[in-house]
Amino acid sequence: MKHELDAVDRRIVSLLQENARMPLKGIADKVSLTSPTVSARIDRLEKEGVITGYRASINPEVFDYRIKAFINLEVEPVQKKEFYPYIAACSNVIECNCVTGDYSMLMEVVFRTTTELDQFIGQLQHFGRTKTQIVFSTSVDHRGIPLGDTVLPKLPGTEN
């Protein structure tokens, strides 16, 4: 499902990743097109599934969510039919991914207290073994996907 995007489409997507509320006129000025043309391109990108939605980035601490954690969960394949609806209904689960390795699920969660997190982990253990990592700080927050070539910075103290 690869989409062929020209440089203008890529720039529009990049601008929307930076600020989904950027006015059409602002985008149009940056890509040297008219607002109606930009609007038509955005509509096409949405219909083609390139743009899948728009979200506000919220500071969880404003709502007293001070505990962020990543939870690995070992779920047997036969339990997925029961697990997926359960986890989809858990509003504290920010993201849940089926992954490779010793654990089959990786979740990002937020809770107000460690007691709430502990109760949630207890419920998850109905499905299997867990491993939890509580986040102390975040050096790179969620950001848009790279639209160009992969760029790996130089490691400190190396020439390559």
N, CA and C of each residue as an Amber inpcrd file, in Angstrom:
protein
   480
   0.8370000  -1.1880000   0.0000000   0.0000000   0.0000000   0.0000000
   0.8760000   1.2430000   0.0000000   1.8030000   1.3040000  -0.9230000
   2.6850000   2.4530000  -1.0290000   2.0000000   3.5260000  -1.8570000
   2.0600000   4.7400000  -1.3570000   1.4730000   5.8760000  -2.0550000
   2.5890000   6.7080000  -2.6660000   2.3930000   7.0730000  -3.9170000
   3.3630000   7.9270000  -4.5830000   2.9910000   9.3750000  -4.2830000
   3.8280000  10.0260000  -3.4940000   3.5960000  11.4150000  -3.1480000
   4.6560000  12.2770000  -3.8120000   4.2140000  13.3750000  -4.4160000
   5.1960000  14.3000000  -4.9670000   5.7290000  15.1920000  -3.8520000
   6.6640000  16.0570000  -4.2030000   7.3150000  16.9070000  -3.2010000
   6.3080000  17.8220000  -2.5020000   5.3040000  18.2790000  -3.2130000
   4.3050000  19.1680000  -2.6130000   3.4520000  18.3980000  -1.6100000
   3.0050000  17.1970000  -1.9770000   2.2400000  16.3720000  -1.0310000
   3.0640000  16.1150000   0.2340000   4.3230000  15.7880000   0.0680000
   5.1980000  15.5320000   1.2200000   5.3250000  16.7770000   2.1020000
   5.4540000  17.9260000   1.4730000   5.5720000  19.1770000   2.2450000
   4.2680000  19.4540000   2.9930000   3.1230000  19.2310000   2.3520000
   1.8220000  19.4390000   3.0050000   1.7050000  18.5150000   4.2120000
   2.0310000  17.2440000   4.0240000   1.9570000  16.2860000   5.1290000
   2.9080000  16.7110000   6.2530000   4.0960000  17.1240000   5.9030000
   5.0660000  17.5700000   6.9010000   4.5350000  18.7700000   7.6870000
   3.9690000  19.7360000   7.0060000   3.4160000  20.9160000   7.6770000
   2.2700000  20.5230000   8.6100000   1.4110000  19.6070000   8.1630000
   0.2880000  19.1760000   9.0030000   0.7730000  18.3750000  10.2110000
   1.8600000  17.6140000  10.0540000   2.4170000  16.9010000  11.2050000
   2.9440000  17.8850000  12.2470000   3.5140000  18.9990000  11.7880000
   4.0290000  20.0240000  12.7040000   2.8900000  20.7640000  13.3940000
   1.8310000  21.0520000  12.6350000   0.7030000  21.8100000  13.1700000
  -0.5480000  21.4870000  12.3640000  -1.3570000  20.5830000  12.8760000
  -2.5570000  20.1480000  12.1600000  -3.5990000  21.2690000  12.0390000
  -3.4300000  22.3290000  12.8030000  -4.3700000  23.4570000  12.7410000
  -3.8900000  24.5860000  11.8400000  -2.7980000  24.3590000  11.1350000
  -2.2960000  25.4050000  10.2420000  -3.3710000  25.7360000   9.2140000
  -3.6880000  27.0150000   9.0500000  -4.7250000  27.3970000   8.0700000
  -4.3070000  27.0130000   6.6500000  -5.3010000  26.7260000   5.8310000
  -5.0280000  26.3740000   4.4300000  -4.1880000  27.4460000   3.7540000
  -4.5020000  28.7120000   4.0180000  -3.7530000  29.8040000   3.3920000
  -2.2810000  29.7380000   3.7900000  -1.9900000  29.4180000   5.0420000
  -0.6050000  29.2920000   5.4840000   0.1160000  28.1640000   4.7670000
  -0.5670000  27.0350000   4.6140000   0.0200000  25.9060000   3.8820000
   0.2180000  26.2930000   2.4230000  -0.8090000  26.9010000   1.8330000
  -0.7460000  27.3020000   0.4300000   0.4290000  28.2400000   0.1720000
   0.6360000  29.1970000   1.0840000   1.7650000  30.1240000   0.9300000
   3.0910000  29.3760000   0.9620000   3.2120000  28.3780000   1.8290000
   4.4780000  27.6520000   1.9820000   4.7740000  26.7070000   0.8170000
   3.7150000  26.2500000   0.1120000   3.9340000  25.3310000  -1.0100000
   3.6820000  25.9960000  -2.3640000   3.4180000  27.2930000  -2.3400000
   3.2180000  28.0930000  -3.5620000   2.0610000  27.5890000  -4.4220000
   0.9390000  27.2540000  -3.7670000  -0.2810000  26.8690000  -4.4590000
  -1.4370000  27.6880000  -3.9010000  -2.6000000  27.5680000  -4.5190000
  -3.7830000  28.2580000  -4.0040000  -4.4060000  27.4310000  -2.8820000
  -5.1860000  28.0950000  -2.0430000  -5.8680000  27.3870000  -0.9550000
  -6.7870000  26.2800000  -1.4680000  -7.5920000  26.5320000  -2.5420000
  -8.4390000  25.4410000  -3.0430000  -7.6380000  24.2360000  -3.5350000
  -6.4910000  24.4830000  -4.1480000  -5.6560000  23.3800000  -4.6270000
  -5.1050000  22.5810000  -3.4440000  -4.6520000  23.2820000  -2.3960000
  -4.1550000  22.6050000  -1.2000000  -5.2770000  21.8090000  -0.5460000
  -6.4670000  22.3960000  -0.4590000  -7.6170000  21.7090000   0.1170000
  -7.9220000  20.4190000  -0.6440000  -7.8760000  20.4800000  -1.9640000
  -8.1390000  19.2960000  -2.7920000  -7.0690000  18.2290000  -2.5540000
  -5.8180000  18.6460000  -2.4210000  -4.7460000  17.6830000  -2.1590000
  -4.9300000  17.0230000  -0.7910000  -5.2810000  17.8170000   0.2150000
  -5.5000000  17.2540000   1.5440000  -6.6730000  16.2830000   1.5170000
  -7.7590000  16.6310000   0.8420000  -8.8990000  15.7170000   0.7150000
  -8.4680000  14.3970000   0.0730000  -7.6530000  14.4940000  -0.9980000
  -7.1750000  13.2780000  -1.6740000  -6.2910000  12.4500000  -0.7400000
  -5.4030000  13.1200000  -0.0060000  -4.5160000  12.4090000   0.9240000
  -5.3160000  11.7170000   2.0290000  -6.4040000  12.3300000   2.4580000
  -7.2810000  11.6900000   3.4530000  -7.9910000  10.4840000   2.8430000
  -8.5390000  10.6440000   1.6460000  -9.2650000   9.5400000   0.9900000
  -8.3530000   8.3630000   0.6870000  -7.0840000   8.6470000   0.3630000
  -6.1240000   7.5800000   0.0540000  -5.5440000   6.9310000   1.3100000
  -5.8950000   7.4590000   2.4750000  -5.4070000   6.8800000   3.7180000
  -4.0000000   7.3060000   4.1030000  -3.4650000   8.3220000   3.4370000
  -2.1520000   8.8520000   3.8180000  -2.2960000   9.6210000   5.1260000
  -3.2780000  10.5040000   5.1820000  -3.6130000  11.2240000   6.4150000
  -4.7630000  10.4600000   7.0540000  -4.5420000   9.9650000   8.2650000
  -5.5530000   9.1190000   8.9130000  -6.3170000   9.8200000  10.0200000
  -5.9390000  11.0380000  10.3630000  -6.6690000  11.7620000  11.3930000
  -5.8690000  12.9390000  11.9000000  -6.4870000  13.6880000  12.7910000
  -5.8590000  14.8620000  13.3900000  -6.0980000  14.7920000  14.8870000
  -5.0590000  15.0880000  15.6690000  -5.1780000  15.0210000  17.1240000
  -4.4840000  16.2080000  17.7640000  -4.9790000  16.5810000  18.9190000
  -4.2930000  17.5810000  19.7190000  -3.3040000  16.8640000  20.6290000
  -2.1580000  17.4500000  20.8420000  -1.1780000  16.9100000  21.7690000
  -1.4490000  17.5430000  23.1310000  -1.7610000  16.7220000  24.1050000
  -2.2050000  17.1870000  25.4220000  -1.1450000  16.8820000  26.4810000
  -0.9350000  17.8090000  27.3900000  -0.0460000  17.5890000  28.5230000
  -0.8040000  16.7520000  29.5510000  -0.4240000  15.4950000  29.7730000
  -1.1790000  14.6280000  30.6900000  -1.1860000  15.1370000  32.1320000
  -0.1600000  15.8660000  32.5340000  -0.0960000  16.3520000  33.9140000
  -1.1790000  17.3710000  34.2260000  -1.6720000  18.0800000  33.2030000
  -2.7680000  19.0250000  33.4070000  -3.9990000  18.2850000  33.9350000
  -4.1540000  17.0300000  33.5360000  -5.2820000  16.2110000  33.9720000
  -4.8610000  15.2440000  35.0810000  -3.7500000  15.5390000  35.7090000
  -3.2290000  14.8150000  36.8630000  -2.7620000  13.3910000  36.5410000
  -2.4360000  13.1310000  35.2760000  -1.8360000  11.8410000  34.9120000
  -0.3290000  12.0030000  35.0420000   0.2140000  11.5740000  36.1690000
   1.6270000  11.7860000  36.4720000   2.4630000  10.5190000  36.2820000
   1.8060000   9.3920000  36.0790000   2.5130000   8.1220000  35.9050000
   2.3460000   7.6580000  34.4570000   3.4750000   7.5640000  33.7580000
   3.4870000   7.0250000  32.3940000   4.3280000   5.7650000  32.4490000
   3.8470000   4.7190000  31.8050000   4.5750000   3.4460000  31.8460000
   4.4190000   2.6950000  30.5300000   5.3530000   1.7920000  30.3140000
   5.2690000   0.8420000  29.2080000   5.1220000  -0.5310000  29.8320000
   4.1450000  -1.2700000  29.3520000   3.8720000  -2.6030000  29.8930000
   4.0010000  -3.6210000  28.7720000   4.8280000  -4.6240000  29.0080000
   4.9040000  -5.7860000  28.1180000   3.9690000  -6.8420000  28.6820000
   3.2350000  -7.4970000  27.8140000   2.2880000  -8.5310000  28.2370000
   2.4200000  -9.7390000  27.3290000   2.4970000 -10.8950000  27.9530000
   2.5490000 -12.1490000  27.2060000   1.1210000 -12.6630000  27.0580000
   0.5910000 -12.6050000  25.8510000  -0.7800000 -13.0560000  25.5750000
  -0.7140000 -14.2320000  24.6140000  -1.3490000 -15.3180000  24.9880000
  -1.4060000 -16.4750000  24.0880000  -2.3340000 -16.1320000  22.9140000
  -2.0340000 -16.6270000  21.7220000  -2.8600000 -16.3170000  20.5540000
  -4.3520000 -16.5960000  20.7580000  -4.6920000 -17.6500000  21.4930000
  -6.1120000 -17.9710000  21.6960000  -6.8140000 -16.9320000  22.5790000
  -6.0400000 -16.1430000  23.3320000  -6.6240000 -15.1310000  24.2130000
  -6.8470000 -13.7870000  23.5220000  -6.3050000 -13.6130000  22.3310000
  -6.4020000 -12.3160000  21.6530000  -7.8460000 -11.9080000  21.4050000
  -8.7180000 -12.8800000  21.1170000 -10.1340000 -12.5610000  20.8650000
 -10.7660000 -11.9110000  22.0930000 -10.3530000 -12.3100000  23.2870000
 -10.8470000 -11.7230000  24.5380000 -10.0520000 -10.4570000  24.9010000
  -8.7480000 -10.4690000  24.6150000  -7.8760000  -9.3670000  25.0180000
  -8.1510000  -8.0850000  24.2460000  -8.2670000  -8.1600000  22.9240000
  -8.4020000  -6.9500000  22.1120000  -9.6020000  -6.0830000  22.5090000
 -10.8020000  -6.6260000  22.6830000 -11.9130000  -5.7600000  23.1260000
 -11.6810000  -5.1860000  24.5270000 -11.0760000  -5.9910000  25.4110000
 -10.8010000  -5.5090000  26.7630000  -9.8640000  -4.3120000  26.7230000
  -8.7600000  -4.4360000  26.0070000  -7.7540000  -3.3810000  26.0110000
  -8.2580000  -2.1450000  25.2650000  -9.0740000  -2.3310000  24.2440000
  -9.6400000  -1.1890000  23.5160000 -10.5470000  -0.3570000  24.4190000
 -11.1490000  -0.9820000  25.4070000 -12.0580000  -0.2840000  26.3190000
 -11.3240000   0.4120000  27.4670000 -10.0250000   0.1920000  27.6090000
  -9.2430000   0.7910000  28.6980000  -8.7580000   2.1830000  28.2670000
  -9.3760000   3.2110000  28.8030000  -9.0490000   4.5770000  28.3820000
  -7.6450000   5.0080000  28.7930000  -7.0360000   4.3760000  29.7560000
  -5.6910000   4.7430000  30.1820000  -4.6140000   4.1790000  29.2580000
  -5.0080000   3.2940000  28.3520000  -4.0530000   2.7360000  27.3890000
  -3.9590000   3.7090000  26.2210000  -2.8010000   4.3320000  26.0960000
  -2.5670000   5.3140000  25.0370000  -2.2910000   4.6170000  23.7120000
  -1.5800000   3.4930000  23.7870000  -1.2420000   2.7390000  22.5790000
  -0.9960000   1.2920000  22.9630000  -1.3900000   0.3720000  22.1020000
  -1.1400000  -1.0460000  22.3120000  -0.7070000  -1.6570000  20.9860000
   0.4400000  -2.3060000  21.0110000   1.0040000  -2.9030000  19.8070000
   1.2680000  -4.3790000  20.0130000   0.9820000  -5.1840000  18.9960000
   1.3520000  -6.5920000  18.9830000   2.7880000  -6.6350000  18.4460000
   3.7060000  -7.2220000  19.2330000   5.1250000  -7.1560000  18.9050000
   5.7760000  -8.5410000  18.9090000   7.0000000  -8.5960000  18.4230000
   7.7800000  -9.8340000  18.4540000   8.5470000  -9.9180000  19.7620000
   9.0570000 -11.0690000  20.0570000   9.8860000 -11.2390000  21.2430000
   9.2010000 -12.0640000  22.3130000   9.7370000 -11.9840000  23.5290000
   9.2170000 -12.7650000  24.6460000   7.7880000 -12.3770000  25.0110000
   7.4610000 -11.1120000  24.8280000   6.1130000 -10.6220000  25.1350000
   5.4150000 -10.3110000  23.8180000   4.1100000 -10.5070000  23.7770000
   3.4030000 -10.3050000  22.5190000   2.7310000  -8.9430000  22.4050000
   2.5640000  -8.2390000  23.5310000   1.9280000  -6.9160000  23.5030000
   2.8360000  -5.9050000  24.1900000   2.8630000  -4.7010000  23.6430000
   3.5650000  -3.5800000  24.2590000   2.5820000  -2.4250000  24.3340000
   2.3440000  -1.9510000  25.5530000   1.3740000  -0.8840000  25.7810000
   2.0320000   0.3320000  26.3990000   1.5730000   1.4900000  25.9980000
   1.9150000   2.7430000  26.6660000   0.6690000   3.1540000  27.4370000
   0.8300000   3.4450000  28.7220000  -0.3160000   3.7660000  29.5770000
  -0.0160000   5.0120000  30.4110000  -1.0670000   5.6760000  30.8620000
  -0.9450000   6.7820000  31.8140000  -1.9360000   6.5580000  32.9480000
  -1.4820000   6.8600000  34.1630000  -2.3270000   6.7410000  35.3480000
  -2.0380000   7.9060000  36.2780000  -2.9890000   8.1760000  37.1430000
  -2.8060000   9.2500000  38.1240000  -1.8950000   8.8220000  39.2710000
  -1.9550000   7.5400000  39.6460000  -1.1640000   7.0570000  40.7810000
  -0.5610000   5.6920000  40.4660000   0.4600000   5.3280000  41.2310000
   1.0440000   3.9940000  41.0790000   0.0630000   2.9270000  41.5590000
  -0.8220000   3.2890000  42.4840000  -1.8340000   2.3340000  42.9530000
  -2.7710000   1.9540000  41.8080000  -3.2110000   2.9460000  41.0220000
  -4.0710000   2.6640000  39.8570000  -3.3250000   1.7960000  38.8530000
  -2.0460000   2.1230000  38.6070000  -1.2370000   1.3310000  37.6840000
  -1.1240000  -0.1090000  38.1730000  -0.8870000  -0.2770000  39.4610000
  -0.7700000  -1.6100000  40.0500000  -2.0630000  -2.4090000  39.8830000
  -3.2050000  -1.7710000  40.0870000  -4.5000000  -2.4550000  39.9120000
  -4.6850000  -2.8810000  38.4540000  -4.2950000  -2.0180000  37.5260000
  -4.4100000  -2.3420000  36.1010000  -3.5180000  -3.5310000  35.7500000
  -2.2870000  -3.5190000  36.2470000  -1.3680000  -4.6350000  35.9810000
  -1.9500000  -5.9360000  36.5270000  -2.5720000  -5.8620000  37.7060000
  -3.2220000  -7.0410000  38.2740000  -4.2960000  -7.5900000  37.3490000
  -5.0680000  -6.6990000  36.7220000  -6.0910000  -7.1450000  35.7700000
  -5.4530000  -7.7520000  34.5260000  -4.3720000  -7.1280000  34.0450000
  -3.7000000  -7.6460000  32.8470000  -3.1610000  -9.0540000  33.0590000
  -2.7910000  -9.3720000  34.2730000  -2.2000000 -10.6810000  34.5490000
  -3.2040000 -11.8160000  34.3610000  -4.4710000 -11.4870000  34.1870000
  -5.4740000 -12.4710000  33.7670000  -5.0740000 -13.0580000  32.4050000
  -4.4260000 -12.2260000  31.5780000  -4.0610000 -12.6470000  30.2220000
  -2.6710000 -13.2640000  30.1490000  -1.8000000 -12.9640000  31.1170000
  -0.4510000 -13.5220000  31.0840000   0.5390000 -12.6980000  31.8790000
   1.7780000 -13.0630000  31.7290000   2.8930000 -12.4480000  32.4510000
   3.1260000 -11.0250000  31.9520000   3.4660000 -10.1200000  32.8920000
   3.7240000  -8.7260000  32.5360000   5.1340000  -8.3110000  32.9350000
   5.5960000  -7.2550000  32.3010000   6.8380000  -6.5910000  32.6650000
   6.5790000  -5.1040000  32.4600000   6.7970000  -4.3010000  33.5100000
   6.4420000  -2.8860000  33.4660000   7.6630000  -2.0010000  33.6490000
   7.7090000  -0.9330000  32.8770000   8.7380000   0.0840000  33.0150000
   8.0480000   1.4220000  33.2200000   8.3160000   2.0880000  34.3380000
   7.7570000   3.4120000  34.6030000   8.7170000   4.4540000  34.0330000
   8.1570000   5.4390000  33.3540000   8.9480000   6.4800000  32.6900000
   9.3040000   7.5810000  33.6820000  10.5710000   7.9180000  33.7660000
  11.0300000   9.0400000  34.5920000  10.9700000  10.3480000  33.8050000
  11.4240000  10.3000000  32.5440000  11.4010000  11.4920000  31.6950000
  11.3620000  11.0440000  30.2390000  10.9970000  11.9700000  29.3730000
  10.8960000  11.6790000  27.9430000  11.7680000  12.6740000  27.1890000
  12.8130000  12.1870000  26.5220000  13.7120000  13.0850000  25.7920000
  13.2190000  13.3760000  24.3770000  12.4480000  12.4630000  23.7840000
  11.8490000  12.6790000  22.4680000  10.4040000  12.2380000  22.5690000
   9.4880000  13.1910000  22.4700000   8.0650000  12.8810000  22.5640000
   7.5470000  12.4190000  21.2030000   6.2980000  11.9620000  21.1640000
   5.6960000  11.5590000  19.8920000   5.8860000  12.6680000  18.8670000
   6.2650000  12.2960000  17.6870000   6.4430000  13.2700000  16.6180000
   6.0220000  12.6380000  15.3120000   5.9750000  13.4150000  14.2860000
   5.5760000  12.9010000  12.9820000   6.5960000  11.9260000  12.4300000
   6.1710000  11.1790000  11.4390000   7.0810000  10.2280000  10.8060000
   8.0100000  10.9690000   9.8430000   9.2340000  10.4880000   9.6620000
  10.1410000  11.1470000   8.7250000   9.6560000  10.9280000   7.2990000
   9.6580000  11.9750000   6.5080000   9.1610000  11.8670000   5.1360000
  10.2870000  11.8460000   4.1110000  11.5110000  12.0100000   4.5590000
  12.6600000  11.9720000   3.6600000  13.4970000  10.7480000   3.9240000
  14.7410000  10.8430000   3.5360000  15.6860000   9.7600000   3.7770000
  15.9570000   9.6410000   5.2680000  16.3020000   8.4520000   5.6900000
  16.6940000   8.2360000   7.0740000  18.0030000   8.9600000   7.3260000
  18.0380000   9.7300000   8.4020000  19.2460000  10.4580000   8.7690000
  19.6820000   9.9860000  10.1480000  20.8700000   9.4040000  10.2140000
  21.4380000   8.9780000  11.4870000  22.5490000   9.9580000  11.8390000
  22.4350000  10.6440000  12.9690000  23.4770000  11.6060000  13.3390000
  24.7790000  10.9030000  13.6800000  25.8680000  11.6600000  13.5980000
  27.1690000  11.1130000  13.9820000  27.1690000  10.8510000  15.4790000
  27.7640000   9.7320000  15.8630000  27.9580000   9.4410000  17.2700000
  29.0610000  10.3290000  17.8130000  28.8930000  10.8240000  19.0280000
  29.9570000  11.6490000  19.5960000  31.2850000  10.8690000  19.6240000
  32.3780000  11.5470000  19.2370000  33.6910000  10.9200000  19.2850000
  34.0020000  10.0030000  18.1220000  33.1370000   9.9930000  17.0830000
  33.4100000   9.1530000  15.9140000  33.4830000  10.0280000  14.6830000
  34.1320000   9.4940000  13.6530000  34.2310000  10.2300000  12.3850000
  33.1200000   9.8400000  11.4330000  32.4760000   8.6920000  11.6120000
  31.4360000   8.2170000  10.6830000  30.0820000   8.5450000  11.2040000
